[in-house]
Amino acid sequence: MHAVRHWSVRHSRGLETCYRVFERALVALDPVWRQIGYARLERPVAAVERAAKGFLFDCRMCGQCVLSSTGMSCPMNCPKELRNGPCGGVRANGNCEVNPEMRCVWVEAVAGSARMREGGAALHVVQFAVDRRLAGRSSWLAVAREGHGADVESGHGRRKPRAKVGASRRAPEL
């Protein structure tokens, strides 16, 4: 699995291009998805997504995919599941402090992002904490819903854009 995951990071530019085409198709098919019903599609689409992304990226199916922002290196593969950069314990050889045999996913993310269209700019976007309620759900269907202005959870309105690093953000109200 690690070999394919590293291949995906090395080929992040090509995978980014493929995903952009795929994303357009998902959004364009939103009327079809609505006709069938997103709830009915969730289980089969999540199974296909789990198989494809599991093979390519060792995906953990968090339901909030940020691969395009992390150089095709899934931050959920970090033993600490850090989504906004390395922990500070990265070893001199670029390996993880928790699992010394594993390359730090954030070292991989920087390398993968450098190959992508926007370079490392996407790494400077602050990612929200993982919403564990979405674990196992399809992020592909979420993209299709969001592409037509529907929020992932409620079905109403657009999700708020992510804040840039250094920008002030209020904590969400509970």
N, C-alpha and C positions, 0 to 999 in steps of 0.2 A: 504494500500500500504506500509506503514512504516513497518508493521510486516513482510511482505515478504522480504522487503529490508534488514531488520536486520537479518532475517533467512539466506539470501544469504551471508552476511558477516560472519556469524557464520559458514557457510558451504563452505567457500571460497576454501578450499583445494580440496574438491570433485568437485566443479564447475570448478576449474582450470583444473583438470584432464579431465573432460568432454569436456571442451573447447579445450584442446590440441588435443584430438581425432577429434573433430569437425573441427578444423583448418586444420589438415592434410587432411581430406576429402575435404574441400573447395579447398585447393591448388591442390590436386590430380585431382579434377574435372575441373580445369582451361581449358583444351581443350574443354570440353563440354560447359562451360560458353562462351568461345570464339566463338564456333560454333553457339550458340544461339544468342550471342551478349550481351555484358555487358550493353549497353544502354537499350536494350529491357528488361533485367532482373532487372534493377534498381528499378522500382516501385514495382513489386510484392515481391521481396526479402526484400526491405526496409519495406514493410507492415508487413511481417512475423517477421522481426527483431524487429520492433517497438512493436509488440504485445508480443513477447517472452521477450525481454530485458526490456520493459516497466513494465511487470508483476514482473519479478525477481529483477530488479535493479532500478526501477523508472527512466528508461533511458530517456534522453532528445533528443536522436538522433542527436548528434553533428556531427556525421560522422567521428569522430576521436577517437574511443573508447580506453580508457586506463584502463579498469576494471582490467586487469591482472597485472597492475602496481600499483593499488590502493586497493588491498585487496578486490576486488569486490564491492567497495563502489564508486559510480559514483560521481566524483568531480563536475559535472554539477548540482548536487542537492544542492550544496552550494549556498546560496543566492547571494554570491559575485562571484560565478563560478570560484573559485580559483583552479588551476590545479597543483600547486606545493607546497602544504602544507597549514596549517591553517593560518588565518589572524592575529593571536595574540590576538584576542578577545574571545577566547574560555573560557567559564565560568568554575568555579572550579568544577562543577558537570559534565563537558564534553559536555555541551550543547552550542548551537550557540549563538553568541552575537546578531545577527539580529533577529533570531527566537528562543526565549528562550525555547520553548516547544520541539524543534528539537535537536536531538543529532548531534554534529558536524560531518560532513562527514569525516573529517580528523582523528578524534578520532576513528571512525569506520574503516577507511582505515588502520590505524596502527594496530588495533586489527585483522582485516582480513588478512593483510599481514603477520603477525606473524604466522598465521596458514598455509600459503602457502609454497610451496616447497623451494623457495629462501629466505624465511623469509622476513624481512623488506628491503632487498637489493634493490628491485624494486622501493621502495619509494624514493631512492636517485638518480633516473634518472630524469633529468630536462625535463619536458614536454613543447613542443612548445605551443605558444598561440593558441587558437581555431581559425581556419579558418572558418569564418561564411559562406563562400560560399559552404561549404560541409554539412551544416545543413540539416537534413532530408535524407541524402544519406546513403546507406548501408556501414557500416564499414566491414561487412562480405565479400562483393564483393571486397572491397579494399584489404583485406587480401589475397584473392585468386589471385588478380592481382600482388600484391607485392611478393607473394610466388614464382611467376614465373618471377620476375625481371621487371615487368612493374610498372611504377609510377602511383599513383592513378589518378592524374589529366591529365597528358600528354600522358600516355601510354608508356613512354620511360624511361629506366633506373630504378635504385632502389632509393627509398627514403633514404635520409641520416639518419644514426643512431642518436638517441638522445644523447645529451651530458650528462656526469656524473656531479653531483653537484660539484662545485669547478673548473670544467674545463672551460677554456675560450672559448667563442663562438663569432664569428663575427655576427653582425646583418645581416639578409638577404638583398640582394640588391633588390631595387624596380624597 
